[in-house]
């Protein structure tokens, strides 16, 4: 899946939720979830294609 395909499905990520790791050649896009936390898509910068995803990249903390 390409970056454009992810944008069409999930929308454009907020600019602060895009992280580049130039040493590893990876770009991460974080998307906030309605129930809290965030999902992440990981792209190879060279190809612009998804190499991994994590729907629970950032978990919600329940304080009680």
N, CA, C and O atoms as a Tripos MOL2 file, in Angstrom:
@<TRIPOS>MOLECULE
protein
  256   255    64     0     0
PROTEIN
NO_CHARGES

@<TRIPOS>ATOM
      1 N           0.8550   -1.1750    0.0000 N.3       1 UNK1
      2 CA          0.0000    0.0000    0.0000 C.3       1 UNK1
      3 C           0.9000    1.2380    0.0000 C.2       1 UNK1
      4 O           1.8970    1.2910    0.7200 O.2       1 UNK1
      5 N           0.5420    2.2170   -0.8040 N.am      2 UNK2
      6 CA          1.3400    3.4360   -0.9000 C.3       2 UNK2
      7 C           0.8370    4.4980    0.0840 C.2       2 UNK2
      8 O          -0.2190    4.3470    0.6970 O.2       2 UNK2
      9 N           1.6100    5.5640    0.2170 N.am      3 UNK3
     10 CA          1.2040    6.6830    1.0730 C.3       3 UNK3
     11 C          -0.1130    7.2860    0.5790 C.2       3 UNK3
     12 O          -0.9890    7.6150    1.3780 O.2       3 UNK3
     13 N          -0.2440    7.4270   -0.7320 N.am      4 UNK4
     14 CA         -1.4850    7.9900   -1.2880 C.3       4 UNK4
     15 C          -2.6870    7.1080   -0.9750 C.2       4 UNK4
     16 O          -3.7670    7.6220   -0.6830 O.2       4 UNK4
     17 N          -2.5200    5.8030   -1.0300 N.am      5 UNK5
     18 CA         -3.6210    4.8910   -0.7160 C.3       5 UNK5
     19 C          -4.0200    4.9990    0.7530 C.2       5 UNK5
     20 O          -5.2060    4.9650    1.0800 O.2       5 UNK5
     21 N          -3.0350    5.1270    1.6340 N.am      6 UNK6
     22 CA         -3.3350    5.2960    3.0610 C.3       6 UNK6
     23 C          -4.0710    6.6180    3.2820 C.2       6 UNK6
     24 O          -5.0370    6.6590    4.0440 O.2       6 UNK6
     25 N          -3.6330    7.6990    2.6290 N.am      7 UNK7
     26 CA         -4.3150    8.9950    2.7340 C.3       7 UNK7
     27 C          -5.7730    8.8940    2.2970 C.2       7 UNK7
     28 O          -6.6520    9.4790    2.9300 O.2       7 UNK7
     29 N          -6.0350    8.1580    1.2190 N.am      8 UNK8
     30 CA         -7.4040    8.0120    0.7260 C.3       8 UNK8
     31 C          -8.2830    7.2700    1.7320 C.2       8 UNK8
     32 O          -9.4640    7.5870    1.8710 O.2       8 UNK8
     33 N          -7.7290    6.3040    2.4200 N.am      9 UNK9
     34 CA         -8.5030    5.4960    3.3700 C.3       9 UNK9
     35 C          -8.5880    6.1540    4.7450 C.2       9 UNK9
     36 O          -9.6730    6.2640    5.3170 O.2       9 UNK9
     37 N          -7.4470    6.5900    5.2750 N.am     10 UNK10
     38 CA         -7.3890    7.0700    6.6590 C.3      10 UNK10
     39 C          -7.3540    8.5900    6.7810 C.2      10 UNK10
     40 O          -7.5340    9.1190    7.8780 O.2      10 UNK10
     41 N          -7.1280    9.2970    5.6850 N.am     11 UNK11
     42 CA         -7.0370   10.7520    5.7250 C.3      11 UNK11
     43 C          -5.6000   11.2180    5.8500 C.2      11 UNK11
     44 O          -4.6760   10.4170    5.9880 O.2      11 UNK11
     45 N          -5.4350   12.5190    5.8000 N.am     12 UNK12
     46 CA         -4.1080   13.1250    5.9140 C.3      12 UNK12
     47 C          -3.7670   13.2480    7.4010 C.2      12 UNK12
     48 O          -4.5340   13.8390    8.1620 O.2      12 UNK12
     49 N          -2.6310   12.7000    7.8180 N.am     13 UNK13
     50 CA         -2.2680   12.8250    9.2300 C.3      13 UNK13
     51 C          -1.8740   14.2600    9.5820 C.2      13 UNK13
     52 O          -1.3260   14.9820    8.7490 O.2      13 UNK13
     53 N          -2.1530   14.6600   10.8000 N.am     14 UNK14
     54 CA         -1.7350   15.9520   11.3170 C.3      14 UNK14
     55 C          -0.2110   16.0150   11.2300 C.2      14 UNK14
     56 O           0.4660   15.0480   11.5770 O.2      14 UNK14
     57 N           0.3340   17.1390   10.7710 N.am     15 UNK15
     58 CA          1.7800   17.2310   10.4940 C.3      15 UNK15
     59 C           2.6560   16.8430   11.6830 C.2      15 UNK15
     60 O           3.7380   16.2880   11.4910 O.2      15 UNK15
     61 N           2.2100   17.1220   12.9040 N.am     16 UNK16
     62 CA          3.0050   16.7800   14.0920 C.3      16 UNK16
     63 C           3.0000   15.2710   14.3560 C.2      16 UNK16
     64 O           3.7920   14.7790   15.1600 O.2      16 UNK16
     65 N           2.1120   14.5410   13.6830 N.am     17 UNK17
     66 CA          2.0210   13.0930   13.8640 C.3      17 UNK17
     67 C           2.7540   12.3250   12.7750 C.2      17 UNK17
     68 O           2.5450   11.1240   12.6000 O.2      17 UNK17
     69 N           3.6130   13.0260   12.0460 N.am     18 UNK18
     70 CA          4.4700   12.3850   11.0550 C.3      18 UNK18
     71 C           5.8980   12.4510   11.5830 C.2      18 UNK18
     72 O           6.4210   13.5280   11.8670 O.2      18 UNK18
     73 N           6.5190   11.2740   11.7090 N.am     19 UNK19
     74 CA          7.8710   11.2070   12.2660 C.3      19 UNK19
     75 C           8.8060   10.5600   11.2510 C.2      19 UNK19
     76 O           8.4910    9.5170   10.6780 O.2      19 UNK19
     77 N           9.9610   11.1890   11.0350 N.am     20 UNK20
     78 CA         10.9690   10.6560   10.1160 C.3      20 UNK20
     79 C          12.1620   10.1220   10.8900 C.2      20 UNK20
     80 O          12.6500   10.7640   11.8200 O.2      20 UNK20
     81 N          12.6250    8.9490   10.5000 N.am     21 UNK21
     82 CA         13.8780    8.4030   11.0020 C.3      21 UNK21
     83 C          14.7480    8.1800    9.7700 C.2      21 UNK21
     84 O          14.7310    7.1090    9.1630 O.2      21 UNK21
     85 N          15.5030    9.2090    9.4170 N.am     22 UNK22
     86 CA         16.2940    9.1800    8.1880 C.3      22 UNK22
     87 C          17.3910    8.1110    8.2320 C.2      22 UNK22
     88 O          17.7450    7.5390    7.2000 O.2      22 UNK22
     89 N          17.9260    7.8430    9.4240 N.am     23 UNK23
     90 CA         18.9600    6.8070    9.5420 C.3      23 UNK23
     91 C          18.4210    5.4390    9.1560 C.2      23 UNK23
     92 O          19.1110    4.6580    8.4990 O.2      23 UNK23
     93 N          17.1940    5.1480    9.5610 N.am     24 UNK24
     94 CA         16.5750    3.8520    9.2510 C.3      24 UNK24
     95 C          15.7910    3.8890    7.9460 C.2      24 UNK24
     96 O          15.4000    2.8440    7.4250 O.2      24 UNK24
     97 N          15.5580    5.0930    7.4150 N.am     25 UNK25
     98 CA         14.8030    5.2150    6.1730 C.3      25 UNK25
     99 C          13.3180    4.9360    6.3530 C.2      25 UNK25
    100 O          12.6630    4.3810    5.4700 O.2      25 UNK25
    101 N          12.7960    5.3330    7.5170 N.am     26 UNK26
    102 CA         11.4070    5.0320    7.8790 C.3      26 UNK26
    103 C          10.6540    6.3180    8.1850 C.2      26 UNK26
    104 O          11.1970    7.2440    8.7870 O.2      26 UNK26
    105 N           9.3970    6.3610    7.7640 N.am     27 UNK27
    106 CA          8.4960    7.4430    8.1490 C.3      27 UNK27
    107 C           7.2810    6.8130    8.8240 C.2      27 UNK27
    108 O           6.7170    5.8360    8.3300 O.2      27 UNK27
    109 N           6.8850    7.3890    9.9650 N.am     28 UNK28
    110 CA          5.7530    6.8820   10.7270 C.3      28 UNK28
    111 C           4.6380    7.9060   10.7170 C.2      28 UNK28
    112 O           4.8720    9.0930   10.9440 O.2      28 UNK28
    113 N           3.4150    7.4420   10.4510 N.am     29 UNK29
    114 CA          2.2200    8.2840   10.5280 C.3      29 UNK29
    115 C           1.3650    7.7730   11.6610 C.2      29 UNK29
    116 O           1.0200    6.5930   11.7030 O.2      29 UNK29
    117 N           1.0160    8.6700   12.5960 N.am     30 UNK30
    118 CA          0.1490    8.3080   13.7130 C.3      30 UNK30
    119 C          -1.2410    8.8930   13.5100 C.2      30 UNK30
    120 O          -1.3870   10.0530   13.1230 O.2      30 UNK30
    121 N          -2.2500    8.0870   13.7720 N.am     31 UNK31
    122 CA         -3.6480    8.5180   13.6760 C.3      31 UNK31
    123 C          -4.3160    8.2990   15.0150 C.2      31 UNK31
    124 O          -4.3110    7.1900   15.5500 O.2      31 UNK31
    125 N          -4.8940    9.3650   15.5570 N.am     32 UNK32
    126 CA         -5.6300    9.2530   16.8210 C.3      32 UNK32
    127 C          -6.8710    8.4080   16.6130 C.2      32 UNK32
    128 O          -7.5460    8.5080   15.5890 O.2      32 UNK32
    129 N          -7.1620    7.5710   17.6030 N.am     33 UNK33
    130 CA         -8.3590    6.7340   17.5470 C.3      33 UNK33
    131 C          -9.4540    7.3690   18.4000 C.2      33 UNK33
    132 O          -9.1650    8.0870   19.3570 O.2      33 UNK33
    133 N         -10.6860    7.1060   18.0550 N.am     34 UNK34
    134 CA        -11.8170    7.6980   18.7800 C.3      34 UNK34
    135 C         -11.8280    7.3220   20.2500 C.2      34 UNK34
    136 O         -12.1930    8.1320   21.1030 O.2      34 UNK34
    137 N         -11.4300    6.0960   20.5440 N.am     35 UNK35
    138 CA        -11.4460    5.6330   21.9310 C.3      35 UNK35
    139 C         -10.1630    5.9760   22.6770 C.2      35 UNK35
    140 O          -9.9500    5.5040   23.7940 O.2      35 UNK35
    141 N          -9.3030    6.7960   22.0650 N.am     36 UNK36
    142 CA         -8.0260    7.1750   22.6650 C.3      36 UNK36
    143 C          -6.8950    6.3670   22.0590 C.2      36 UNK36
    144 O          -7.1300    5.4160   21.3130 O.2      36 UNK36
    145 N          -5.6950    6.7400   22.3730 N.am     37 UNK37
    146 CA         -4.5450    6.0560   21.8060 C.3      37 UNK37
    147 C          -4.3600    6.4230   20.3430 C.2      37 UNK37
    148 O          -4.9630    7.3740   19.8470 O.2      37 UNK37
    149 N          -3.5200    5.6590   19.6600 N.am     38 UNK38
    150 CA         -3.2400    5.9470   18.2560 C.3      38 UNK38
    151 C          -2.8370    4.6870   17.5060 C.2      38 UNK38
    152 O          -2.2750    3.7490   18.0730 O.2      38 UNK38
    153 N          -3.1400    4.6960   16.2220 N.am     39 UNK39
    154 CA         -2.6910    3.6570   15.2980 C.3      39 UNK39
    155 C          -1.5320    4.2350   14.4910 C.2      39 UNK39
    156 O          -1.4470    5.4470   14.2980 O.2      39 UNK39
    157 N          -0.6460    3.3660   14.0220 N.am     40 UNK40
    158 CA          0.5260    3.8250   13.2680 C.3      40 UNK40
    159 C           0.6880    3.0490   11.9710 C.2      40 UNK40
    160 O           0.4550    1.8420   11.9090 O.2      40 UNK40
    161 N           1.0930    3.7730   10.9410 N.am     41 UNK41
    162 CA          1.5090    3.1700    9.6780 C.3      41 UNK41
    163 C           2.9840    3.4960    9.5130 C.2      41 UNK41
    164 O           3.4000    4.6360    9.7200 O.2      41 UNK41
    165 N           3.7760    2.4960    9.1420 N.am     42 UNK42
    166 CA          5.2150    2.6580    8.9640 C.3      42 UNK42
    167 C           5.5470    2.4860    7.4910 C.2      42 UNK42
    168 O           5.1960    1.4780    6.8780 O.2      42 UNK42
    169 N           6.2270    3.4820    6.9260 N.am     43 UNK43
    170 CA          6.5710    3.4770    5.5060 C.3      43 UNK43
    171 C           8.0790    3.4130    5.3220 C.2      43 UNK43
    172 O           8.8430    3.9410    6.1300 O.2      43 UNK43
    173 N           8.4900    2.7600    4.2480 N.am     44 UNK44
    174 CA          9.8690    2.8430    3.8030 C.3      44 UNK44
    175 C           9.9540    4.1150    2.9660 C.2      44 UNK44
    176 O           9.2470    4.2450    1.9660 O.2      44 UNK44
    177 N          10.8080    5.0500    3.3610 N.am     45 UNK45
    178 CA         10.8870    6.3460    2.6920 C.3      45 UNK45
    179 C          11.2610    6.1810    1.2130 C.2      45 UNK45
    180 O          10.7140    6.8690    0.3510 O.2      45 UNK45
    181 N          12.1780    5.2830    0.9310 N.am     46 UNK46
    182 CA         12.6620    5.0890   -0.4350 C.3      46 UNK46
    183 C          11.5450    4.7020   -1.4060 C.2      46 UNK46
    184 O          11.4910    5.2050   -2.5280 O.2      46 UNK46
    185 N          10.6490    3.8010   -0.9680 N.am     47 UNK47
    186 CA          9.5930    3.3110   -1.8590 C.3      47 UNK47
    187 C           8.2580    4.0130   -1.6340 C.2      47 UNK47
    188 O           7.4030    4.0220   -2.5200 O.2      47 UNK47
    189 N           8.0730    4.6070   -0.4400 N.am     48 UNK48
    190 CA          6.8010    5.2360   -0.1150 C.3      48 UNK48
    191 C           5.6930    4.2310    0.1410 C.2      48 UNK48
    192 O           4.5120    4.5590    0.0310 O.2      48 UNK48
    193 N           6.0770    2.9950    0.4870 N.am     49 UNK49
    194 CA          5.0930    1.9400    0.7200 C.3      49 UNK49
    195 C           5.1040    1.4870    2.1800 C.2      49 UNK49
    196 O           6.1310    1.5190    2.8580 O.2      49 UNK49
    197 N           3.9230    1.0630    2.6380 N.am     50 UNK50
    198 CA          3.7780    0.5490    4.0030 C.3      50 UNK50
    199 C           4.5780   -0.7390    4.1390 C.2      50 UNK50
    200 O           4.4910   -1.6260    3.2890 O.2      50 UNK50
    201 N           5.3570   -0.8380    5.2110 N.am     51 UNK51
    202 CA          6.0140   -2.1060    5.4930 C.3      51 UNK51
    203 C           5.4660   -2.7330    6.7630 C.2      51 UNK51
    204 O           5.6820   -3.9170    7.0220 O.2      51 UNK51
    205 N           4.7360   -1.9160    7.5770 N.am     52 UNK52
    206 CA          4.1390   -2.4470    8.8020 C.3      52 UNK52
    207 C           3.0580   -1.4970    9.2970 C.2      52 UNK52
    208 O           2.9880   -0.3430    8.8740 O.2      52 UNK52
    209 N           2.2140   -1.9940   10.1990 N.am     53 UNK53
    210 CA          1.1810   -1.1770   10.8370 C.3      53 UNK53
    211 C           0.9590   -1.7020   12.2410 C.2      53 UNK53
    212 O           1.2460   -2.8620   12.5350 O.2      53 UNK53
    213 N           0.4460   -0.8360   13.1080 N.am     54 UNK54
    214 CA          0.1680   -1.2200   14.4880 C.3      54 UNK54
    215 C          -1.0440   -0.4240   14.9430 C.2      54 UNK54
    216 O          -0.9580    0.7870   15.1440 O.2      54 UNK54
    217 N          -2.1750   -1.1060   15.1070 N.am     55 UNK55
    218 CA         -3.4080   -0.4240   15.4710 C.3      55 UNK55
    219 C          -3.4550   -0.0200   16.9410 C.2      55 UNK55
    220 O          -4.3470    0.7190   17.3580 O.2      55 UNK55
    221 N          -2.5010   -0.5020   17.7180 N.am     56 UNK56
    222 CA         -2.3930   -0.1130   19.1250 C.3      56 UNK56
    223 C          -1.0080    0.4360   19.4290 C.2      56 UNK56
    224 O          -0.4050    0.0890   20.4450 O.2      56 UNK56
    225 N          -0.5040    1.2920   18.5480 N.am     57 UNK57
    226 CA          0.8440    1.8470   18.7090 C.3      57 UNK57
    227 C           0.9750    2.6570   19.9840 C.2      57 UNK57
    228 O           2.0050    2.6170   20.6570 O.2      57 UNK57
    229 N          -0.0860    3.4000   20.3120 N.am     58 UNK58
    230 CA         -0.1290    4.1540   21.5630 C.3      58 UNK58
    231 C          -1.4140    3.7450   22.2650 C.2      58 UNK58
    232 O          -2.5120    3.9440   21.7450 O.2      58 UNK58
    233 N          -1.2650    3.1780   23.4390 N.am     59 UNK59
    234 CA         -2.4440    2.6930   24.1680 C.3      59 UNK59
    235 C          -3.0130    3.7800   25.0630 C.2      59 UNK59
    236 O          -2.2970    4.6640   25.5360 O.2      59 UNK59
    237 N          -4.3040    3.6940   25.2810 N.am     60 UNK60
    238 CA         -4.9900    4.6320   26.1680 C.3      60 UNK60
    239 C          -4.7260    4.2300   27.6100 C.2      60 UNK60
    240 O          -4.8260    3.0550   27.9630 O.2      60 UNK60
    241 N          -4.3910    5.2040   28.4350 N.am     61 UNK61
    242 CA         -4.2200    4.9510   29.8710 C.3      61 UNK61
    243 C          -5.5320    5.2670   30.5750 C.2      61 UNK61
    244 O          -6.0910    6.3540   30.4250 O.2      61 UNK61
    245 N          -6.0020    4.3180   31.3290 N.am     62 UNK62
    246 CA         -7.2280    4.5200   32.0910 C.3      62 UNK62
    247 C          -6.8400    4.8710   33.5200 C.2      62 UNK62
    248 O          -6.1870    4.0970   34.2190 O.2      62 UNK62
    249 N          -7.2580    6.0480   33.9280 N.am     63 UNK63
    250 CA         -6.9610    6.5270   35.2710 C.3      63 UNK63
    251 C          -8.2230    6.3910   36.1000 C.2      63 UNK63
    252 O          -9.2960    6.8350   35.6910 O.2      63 UNK63
    253 N          -8.0970    5.7930   37.2380 N.am     64 UNK64
    254 CA         -9.3290    5.5780   37.9900 C.3      64 UNK64
    255 C          -9.2020    5.6910   39.4490 C.2      64 UNK64
    256 O         -10.1870    5.5260   40.1690 O.2      64 UNK64
@<TRIPOS>BOND
     1     1     2 1
     2     2     3 1
     3     3     4 2
     4     3     5 am
     5     5     6 1
     6     6     7 1
     7     7     8 2
     8     7     9 am
     9     9    10 1
    10    10    11 1
    11    11    12 2
    12    11    13 am
    13    13    14 1
    14    14    15 1
    15    15    16 2
    16    15    17 am
    17    17    18 1
    18    18    19 1
    19    19    20 2
    20    19    21 am
    21    21    22 1
    22    22    23 1
    23    23    24 2
    24    23    25 am
    25    25    26 1
    26    26    27 1
    27    27    28 2
    28    27    29 am
    29    29    30 1
    30    30    31 1
    31    31    32 2
    32    31    33 am
    33    33    34 1
    34    34    35 1
    35    35    36 2
    36    35    37 am
    37    37    38 1
    38    38    39 1
    39    39    40 2
    40    39    41 am
    41    41    42 1
    42    42    43 1
    43    43    44 2
    44    43    45 am
    45    45    46 1
    46    46    47 1
    47    47    48 2
    48    47    49 am
    49    49    50 1
    50    50    51 1
    51    51    52 2
    52    51    53 am
    53    53    54 1
    54    54    55 1
    55    55    56 2
    56    55    57 am
    57    57    58 1
    58    58    59 1
    59    59    60 2
    60    59    61 am
    61    61    62 1
    62    62    63 1
    63    63    64 2
    64    63    65 am
    65    65    66 1
    66    66    67 1
    67    67    68 2
    68    67    69 am
    69    69    70 1
    70    70    71 1
    71    71    72 2
    72    71    73 am
    73    73    74 1
    74    74    75 1
    75    75    76 2
    76    75    77 am
    77    77    78 1
    78    78    79 1
    79    79    80 2
    80    79    81 am
    81    81    82 1
    82    82    83 1
    83    83    84 2
    84    83    85 am
    85    85    86 1
    86    86    87 1
    87    87    88 2
    88    87    89 am
    89    89    90 1
    90    90    91 1
    91    91    92 2
    92    91    93 am
    93    93    94 1
    94    94    95 1
    95    95    96 2
    96    95    97 am
    97    97    98 1
    98    98    99 1
    99    99   100 2
   100    99   101 am
   101   101   102 1
   102   102   103 1
   103   103   104 2
   104   103   105 am
   105   105   106 1
   106   106   107 1
   107   107   108 2
   108   107   109 am
   109   109   110 1
   110   110   111 1
   111   111   112 2
   112   111   113 am
   113   113   114 1
   114   114   115 1
   115   115   116 2
   116   115   117 am
   117   117   118 1
   118   118   119 1
   119   119   120 2
   120   119   121 am
   121   121   122 1
   122   122   123 1
   123   123   124 2
   124   123   125 am
   125   125   126 1
   126   126   127 1
   127   127   128 2
   128   127   129 am
   129   129   130 1
   130   130   131 1
   131   131   132 2
   132   131   133 am
   133   133   134 1
   134   134   135 1
   135   135   136 2
   136   135   137 am
   137   137   138 1
   138   138   139 1
   139   139   140 2
   140   139   141 am
   141   141   142 1
   142   142   143 1
   143   143   144 2
   144   143   145 am
   145   145   146 1
   146   146   147 1
   147   147   148 2
   148   147   149 am
   149   149   150 1
   150   150   151 1
   151   151   152 2
   152   151   153 am
   153   153   154 1
   154   154   155 1
   155   155   156 2
   156   155   157 am
   157   157   158 1
   158   158   159 1
   159   159   160 2
   160   159   161 am
   161   161   162 1
   162   162   163 1
   163   163   164 2
   164   163   165 am
   165   165   166 1
   166   166   167 1
   167   167   168 2
   168   167   169 am
   169   169   170 1
   170   170   171 1
   171   171   172 2
   172   171   173 am
   173   173   174 1
   174   174   175 1
   175   175   176 2
   176   175   177 am
   177   177   178 1
   178   178   179 1
   179   179   180 2
   180   179   181 am
   181   181   182 1
   182   182   183 1
   183   183   184 2
   184   183   185 am
   185   185   186 1
   186   186   187 1
   187   187   188 2
   188   187   189 am
   189   189   190 1
   190   190   191 1
   191   191   192 2
   192   191   193 am
   193   193   194 1
   194   194   195 1
   195   195   196 2
   196   195   197 am
   197   197   198 1
   198   198   199 1
   199   199   200 2
   200   199   201 am
   201   201   202 1
   202   202   203 1
   203   203   204 2
   204   203   205 am
   205   205   206 1
   206   206   207 1
   207   207   208 2
   208   207   209 am
   209   209   210 1
   210   210   211 1
   211   211   212 2
   212   211   213 am
   213   213   214 1
   214   214   215 1
   215   215   216 2
   216   215   217 am
   217   217   218 1
   218   218   219 1
   219   219   220 2
   220   219   221 am
   221   221   222 1
   222   222   223 1
   223   223   224 2
   224   223   225 am
   225   225   226 1
   226   226   227 1
   227   227   228 2
   228   227   229 am
   229   229   230 1
   230   230   231 1
   231   231   232 2
   232   231   233 am
   233   233   234 1
   234   234   235 1
   235   235   236 2
   236   235   237 am
   237   237   238 1
   238   238   239 1
   239   239   240 2
   240   239   241 am
   241   241   242 1
   242   242   243 1
   243   243   244 2
   244   243   245 am
   245   245   246 1
   246   246   247 1
   247   247   248 2
   248   247   249 am
   249   249   250 1
   250   250   251 1
   251   251   252 2
   252   251   253 am
   253   253   254 1
   254   254   255 1
   255   255   256 2
@<TRIPOS>SUBSTRUCTURE
     1 UNK1         2 RESIDUE 1 A UNK
     2 UNK2         6 RESIDUE 1 A UNK
     3 UNK3        10 RESIDUE 1 A UNK
     4 UNK4        14 RESIDUE 1 A UNK
     5 UNK5        18 RESIDUE 1 A UNK
     6 UNK6        22 RESIDUE 1 A UNK
     7 UNK7        26 RESIDUE 1 A UNK
     8 UNK8        30 RESIDUE 1 A UNK
     9 UNK9        34 RESIDUE 1 A UNK
    10 UNK10       38 RESIDUE 1 A UNK
    11 UNK11       42 RESIDUE 1 A UNK
    12 UNK12       46 RESIDUE 1 A UNK
    13 UNK13       50 RESIDUE 1 A UNK
    14 UNK14       54 RESIDUE 1 A UNK
    15 UNK15       58 RESIDUE 1 A UNK
    16 UNK16       62 RESIDUE 1 A UNK
    17 UNK17       66 RESIDUE 1 A UNK
    18 UNK18       70 RESIDUE 1 A UNK
    19 UNK19       74 RESIDUE 1 A UNK
    20 UNK20       78 RESIDUE 1 A UNK
    21 UNK21       82 RESIDUE 1 A UNK
    22 UNK22       86 RESIDUE 1 A UNK
    23 UNK23       90 RESIDUE 1 A UNK
    24 UNK24       94 RESIDUE 1 A UNK
    25 UNK25       98 RESIDUE 1 A UNK
    26 UNK26      102 RESIDUE 1 A UNK
    27 UNK27      106 RESIDUE 1 A UNK
    28 UNK28      110 RESIDUE 1 A UNK
    29 UNK29      114 RESIDUE 1 A UNK
    30 UNK30      118 RESIDUE 1 A UNK
    31 UNK31      122 RESIDUE 1 A UNK
    32 UNK32      126 RESIDUE 1 A UNK
    33 UNK33      130 RESIDUE 1 A UNK
    34 UNK34      134 RESIDUE 1 A UNK
    35 UNK35      138 RESIDUE 1 A UNK
    36 UNK36      142 RESIDUE 1 A UNK
    37 UNK37      146 RESIDUE 1 A UNK
    38 UNK38      150 RESIDUE 1 A UNK
    39 UNK39      154 RESIDUE 1 A UNK
    40 UNK40      158 RESIDUE 1 A UNK
    41 UNK41      162 RESIDUE 1 A UNK
    42 UNK42      166 RESIDUE 1 A UNK
    43 UNK43      170 RESIDUE 1 A UNK
    44 UNK44      174 RESIDUE 1 A UNK
    45 UNK45      178 RESIDUE 1 A UNK
    46 UNK46      182 RESIDUE 1 A UNK
    47 UNK47      186 RESIDUE 1 A UNK
    48 UNK48      190 RESIDUE 1 A UNK
    49 UNK49      194 RESIDUE 1 A UNK
    50 UNK50      198 RESIDUE 1 A UNK
    51 UNK51      202 RESIDUE 1 A UNK
    52 UNK52      206 RESIDUE 1 A UNK
    53 UNK53      210 RESIDUE 1 A UNK
    54 UNK54      214 RESIDUE 1 A UNK
    55 UNK55      218 RESIDUE 1 A UNK
    56 UNK56      222 RESIDUE 1 A UNK
    57 UNK57      226 RESIDUE 1 A UNK
    58 UNK58      230 RESIDUE 1 A UNK
    59 UNK59      234 RESIDUE 1 A UNK
    60 UNK60      238 RESIDUE 1 A UNK
    61 UNK61      242 RESIDUE 1 A UNK
    62 UNK62      246 RESIDUE 1 A UNK
    63 UNK63      250 RESIDUE 1 A UNK
    64 UNK64      254 RESIDUE 1 A UNK
